[in-house]
Amino acid sequence: MLRYLCLALLSLCSTLSQAQLHHPVLPNLEGGALIQALQDQYRPNGLLDYGNARDTMYRNVDARNDTLYCVYTGYSVYLPPGEDPTTAAFENGTGINTEHTYPRAKGAEAPTPEADMHHLFPTRAAVNAARGNFPFADIPPNQVNSWYYLDQQQSNTPGNNIALYSRVGDQVFEPRDDHKGDVARAMFYFYTVYQQEANAADPDFFEQQRVTLCQWHYSDPVSEKEWNRTHAIAPYQEGKANPFVLDCTVADRCYCEGVIPPCTPPVSTDAAPSITLDARLYPQPAHGQAQLQITLPEAGRLSVRLFGVQGQELRSLPATVCSAGTHDINLELPAMPGLYFCRLEWEAGSRKAVKTLKVITF
């Protein structure tokens, strides 16, 4: 029975559909006021140093079964357990290096911007060098100089699977299709929280690719992998996730109004109209712990997750099969007084429902 499970600090274990990947960020702000608030609330004041950030990203964030994959080509390297991950991945220059999505020469210099993992990705060293400081763009196939896939490089247009290739044109770079949205949201994040550094290095760099980034944000929405990644990074960066990943409307409200159709957050699509989760938290406000009571309309998988006001996931229960009826859960709360959000996610076959409850602690 779910009533006997205690909420614990666990990694994200979710079977969410794409439509459920949403957490509202400063919904009443837009434009300059929103950008300023994001700078105030989401810029980390203390990070790992760059060497530790790379090791952490390779080993703890991006590796799958001790294997690291290039986001631009799908090329992979094995990371032997116990070895330095950055050295192992580099393979004396033939393996994987670290891509600064927002280039160092354009504002991502040490100490803080250089090591912020929300814009760092593992990339094959040769492709990392080929991209250099180029801005991002959509490149017509007849204007591509080099195509990159796995460990391959070619000058001729591929005969098939063209979406899997990254490409270099005349002073521009285009990533493979399934990474374009990730690039856009990493660029939005960097330019927002490090705007002073970016503009000091090159005041035109972001603007010359802003429209393209907005289009990529729209055409390649946040995937479960990207959602999990930002939450995996957050504990190493003061609990701060990338707000452009948390809430698709943030890009609209900051940079993309009039460029792409407005993003509709999935509040109304989390559950079919006929499905309602009956849930309450008491007492309110609470101290130390609260009681969560939820009534399920039928048997299904239920998960419970606790978020901070800035979108950082603090605690979670992995999805658990629960019977229909009422369940009581003892919810352990953070010691720090404040406002939190408890998100309940229920799924039974194709039927899904989500409910978010405010939690106030003292």
N, C-alpha and C positions, 0 to 999 in steps of 0.2 A: 504494500500500500504506500502511496505517495506520502501519506501523512507522517510516516516514520522516517522520511529522508530529511537530512539537514542540508541547508544551502551551503555549498563549499566553494572555495576558490578553485575553479577548473578552467581549462582552456575552452574556447568556443566550440561547442559541439552542436551543430545546427543542421537541420534539413530544410531550411527556409527556401521558399520559392523566391525568384528574383523580385517579385512584386512586394515582398515583405522586407526588403533591405532598405529600411528608412528609419531615421531618427531625427526629429525636427531640431533645427539649429537656428536660434534667434529669429523665429518666424515673423516677428513684427518689424524687422529692420530691412533696409535695402540700400543700395548705393553706397555713398561714402560713409554713412553712419554704420552700415553693416560691416564694411571693410575695417573700420576703426575698431569695432567691437571684436571682430575676429582676431585682429592683431593683439588686442588686449587679453583675450581669453585663450587663444590657441597657440600663440608663439611660446615655445618652451624656453625657460630661463636657464636650464641646465641639461646638458646631454652627455652621453658617452663621448669620449674622445674618438677621433675618426677611426683609429685602428680597432678599438673595441666595438665601434658601431658596425664596421664591416664584418668583423668576426661574428657578431651577434646576428646580423642580418643573414649572413650565409648559413650559419648553423641552426639558429633558433627560429628564424622567420620564414626563409624561402626554401630551405632544403626539404626534400621529400624522400624518405627512405635513404638518407645520407647522399642524395643526389641533388645537384644544383643545376638549374636550367636558365639559359639565356632568354630574357624576355623579348629580344628582338628576332631570334632565329630558332629557338627550341633546342639549340645545342646544349649538351649536358656534360657535366664532369662529376666524378665520384669523390666524395669527401671522406677519407678514411677516418673512422672514429679515433679520437685522441690526438690527431694531428691538427696543426694550426689551419683553420679553414681557409683563410685568405691565401696563404702560401700554397695549400693543396689545390685550390681552385685555379690559381694563376698558371700552374703548370709551366713555369719558366717562360711565360709570355705567350703561350699557345692556347691557354684555357680561358677562364672567365675573370673579368675585371669588374670594377664598380662604375656604373653609369651615373653621373650627376645629370638628372633629367634637365634641371636648370643648371647650365654649365658654370664651372668655377669662374671662368673669365667674365661671366655676365652677372656675378654677384654672389656665387656660392663658394666664397673663400672661407678659410678657417677664421675663428674656431667653430661657431655654432652652425651657420648655414651649410658648411661643408659636410657636417656629420648628421644632418637631419635625415633620418631614414625614410621619411614620407616622400622624398624625391630621389632616393637612391634605389638602384636595381642592379641585379647581377646581369652582366652582358658579356658576350664573347669579346675578348680583347681586341681582335681585329675590327669588329664592328663598332666597338666603343671608340677606337681611334678614327675610324672612317666618319663617324658622326661628328666628332670634335665639338666645335661650338656652333654648329649649324642650327638655324631655326627649323622648326617642324613645318611641313607643308604636304599637301597632296601633289604628287608628281605624276604627270601623264607618262604612261609606259615608254613612249618614244623619246622622253627626255631623261630617262634613268641611265646613269652611267654604270652603276654596279648594283647587283641583286645579291642579297645575303639570305641563306637558309642553312640551318644546321652548321656544318663546317665548310660549306660551299660558298664560293663567290663567282659570279659570272656577269658578263656584260650583255648577253642576249636575254631577251624577254622570255621568262619561263613558259613552257607549253601548257602547264596546268598548276593548280594549287597556288595561284599567284598571290592570294591573300595571306599565305604563310611566309612570304618574303618581306624583309625590310629592304629599303632602297635608298641610294644616294643619288642626288641630281646635282645641278649646278648651285653649290653652296646651300643646299637644303637637304633635309633628311625626312623620310617617311617610315614609321615603324609598321610592322605587320598589323593586320586589321584588329586582332583580338587584344592588342595592347594600346590602341589609340585612345580609348577612353581613360585608361590608367594614366597615360602620359598627360592628357588634358587636365585631369584632377590633381596630378602632382604639380604641374605648372601653375595652376590656379592657386594651389596651396602655397607654393614657394613665393610667388609674386605677391601674395597677400600678406603673409607673416613676415617676409623679409623685403618688403617693398622699398625701403630706404636703401638697402644694399644693392638691390637690383637696378634701381634707377640711377644710383651713383655710378655703377659700372657701365650701363648702356640704357639710357632712358627710352630707346625705341625698340628694344629687343622683344619685349612681351607684346607690345601693341601690334607689331608686324605679323604676329601669328595668332592673335587673339580670336579672330573670326574662325580660323581653322580649328582651334582648340574647342571653341564652343560647338562647332559641328561634330567633332569627334565625341565630345561629352554626350551629345544627343544620340548619335548613331551607335555608340558602344556603351550602354549603361553599366552601372556597377554590377559586377558579378559576385557570386558568393565568395570566390577566391579573393577578390579585391577587398571585399567587406571584412573577411577574416584576417587579411594581411594588416589592414590599418589597426585592427584591434590587437593583433599580435605585437605590433610596434609600440602601441600606446603605453604599456607598462614601463618601457625603457625611456619614455619621453614625458614624464610627469603625468601619465595617464591621459595624454591628449591625442585623440584620433584626428584624422584628416577630416575637417568639417565638410569638404566638398564630396567626400565619399559618403558621409552620414546622411546628407540631405541633398537630393538632386536639385532643389530649388536655389541653393546657395550660389551656384554658378550663374543661374538666371538673374538673380537679384544683384549680383556683383558686376558681371561682365557681359552677359549674353542676351540682355533684353533686346528684342527686335531682330536678333540674329537667328535664333532657333525658336520653334514653338515652345511655349512655357511648359516647364516640367510639372506634371501633376503628381504630387506625392501620393503614395499608395494607401492613404488612410482609409479611403472608402472601399478599396479592393482587397484589404487584408482578410475580410470575411464576407461571405455571401450575405445579402440582406436578411435572410431568414435565420442566420446563426448569430446568437448573442451569448457571450460569456458572462455569466453572473458571478462577479467577484468583488470582494471588498477587503480592505486592510484596516486593522484596528489594533491598538488605539491610535489616534492621530491627534497631536504629534506623538512619536514613539521614542523610546530610548533603549538602545541595545538590541532589542528585537521587537518584532510585530507579528501578529497572527494574520496569515493570508487564508481566506476562505473562498473557495471557488466551486461552482457547480457546473459540471460538464453535461452537455446534452446527450452524449453517447460516448462509448469507449473510444479512446484515441490516444495519440501521443501528445504529451504536454511538456513544455519546457518553461522554466522561470528564469529570468535574467534581470539583474539589477544594474542600472546605469547611473553615472554621475550626471550633473547638469550639463557638462560639456560633451557628453556622448561617450565617455569612456566606460567600458564594461567592467564592473567591479566584482561581481559574483554571478555564478550561473549553475543551474541544474541541467545536466544533459537530458535530452528528450526521453521521457519515460512513458510507457504504456499505462494508462489509467482507465479504470472503469467509469461508467456513467454514474452521476450522482455527485454528492458534496464531499470535498476533500479539504482538510485543514493542514496548513503548512506553517511551521515555525520559521519565520524569516529573520535571519541574523542581519543586523544593520551595521553600517560603518560607525566607528566611534565619533567621527567628525560631524558635528551638527550641520544641518543644511537640508537642501531639497534633492531628492533622488527620484528615479522612475523605475517602477517594477513592470516589466513587460512579460505578458503571458502569451504563449503561442500554442495553439491546439490544432491538431490535424487528424482527420479520420478519412482516409482515402483521398478523394478530390476535394473534400470539405475542409475548410480552414477558417480559423478565427483568431484574431489578435486583440488583446486588450492591454492598455497601458494605464497604470495607477500611479498617482503621485504619492511619494513617501516623504514625510517631514520628520526630521529627527532633532532632538535637543540634547 
